[in-house]
Amino acid sequence: MLLLVLIGENPLFTLLQLNKLEEDAFYGESQKIRKNLSGDSHRLRRTIKLLDNQQHLRSWTEAQFIALPL
């Protein structure tokens, strides 16, 4: 929580500065969140690819066992 005491000749200018700081903080946080989500998305795509490969190998192995002559 930000506690601010307005002291100065022009309180409107101070409020505009505060608004700018809040916007910058929000933009910085949103960029940080976006970066984290991007990393999570990359890890998720890699995991899905590994699971797809594992499923493909399992299906191939099962097909080989089915095709074995008895």
C-alpha positions as CSV (number, residue, x, y, z in Angstrom):
1,M,0.0,0.0,0.0
2,L,1.3,3.4,-0.9
3,L,0.8,6.3,1.5
4,L,1.4,9.7,0.0
5,V,1.3,13.1,1.5
6,L,0.8,15.9,-1.0
7,I,3.2,18.7,-0.2
8,G,4.2,21.2,-2.9
9,E,3.2,24.1,-4.9
10,N,1.1,22.2,-7.4
11,P,-0.9,19.2,-6.0
12,L,-2.4,18.5,-9.5
13,F,1.1,18.0,-10.9
14,T,1.9,15.7,-7.9
15,L,-1.3,13.7,-8.6
16,L,-0.3,13.4,-12.3
17,Q,3.1,12.1,-11.3
18,L,1.4,9.6,-8.9
19,N,-0.9,8.4,-11.7
20,K,2.1,8.0,-14.0
21,L,3.9,5.9,-11.3
22,E,0.9,3.7,-10.9
23,E,0.6,3.2,-14.6
24,D,4.3,2.3,-14.8
25,A,4.0,-0.1,-11.9
26,F,0.9,-1.7,-13.5
27,Y,2.7,-2.0,-16.9
28,G,5.8,-3.5,-15.2
29,E,3.7,-6.0,-13.3
30,S,1.8,-7.0,-16.4
31,Q,5.0,-7.4,-18.3
32,K,6.3,-9.6,-15.5
33,I,3.1,-11.7,-15.5
34,R,3.2,-12.0,-19.3
35,K,6.9,-13.1,-19.2
36,N,6.0,-15.8,-16.6
37,L,3.0,-17.0,-18.6
38,S,5.2,-17.2,-21.7
39,G,7.7,-19.4,-19.8
40,D,4.8,-21.5,-18.5
41,S,3.4,-21.8,-22.0
42,H,6.7,-22.9,-23.3
43,R,7.1,-25.6,-20.6
44,L,3.5,-26.7,-21.2
45,R,4.1,-27.1,-24.9
46,R,7.3,-29.0,-24.2
47,T,5.5,-31.3,-21.8
48,I,2.6,-31.9,-24.2
49,K,5.2,-32.8,-26.9
50,L,6.9,-35.3,-24.6
51,L,3.6,-36.8,-23.7
52,D,2.6,-37.1,-27.4
53,N,5.9,-38.8,-28.2
54,Q,5.4,-41.1,-25.2
55,Q,1.9,-42.0,-26.4
56,H,3.2,-42.5,-30.0
57,L,5.9,-44.9,-28.7
58,R,3.3,-46.7,-26.5
59,S,1.0,-47.1,-29.5
60,W,3.8,-48.3,-31.7
61,T,4.9,-50.9,-29.1
62,E,1.4,-52.1,-28.6
63,A,1.0,-52.5,-32.4
64,Q,4.2,-54.5,-32.5
65,F,3.0,-56.9,-29.8
66,I,-0.3,-57.4,-31.6
67,A,1.5,-58.1,-34.8
68,L,3.7,-60.8,-33.3
69,P,2.9,-64.3,-34.8
70,L,1.6,-66.7,-32.2
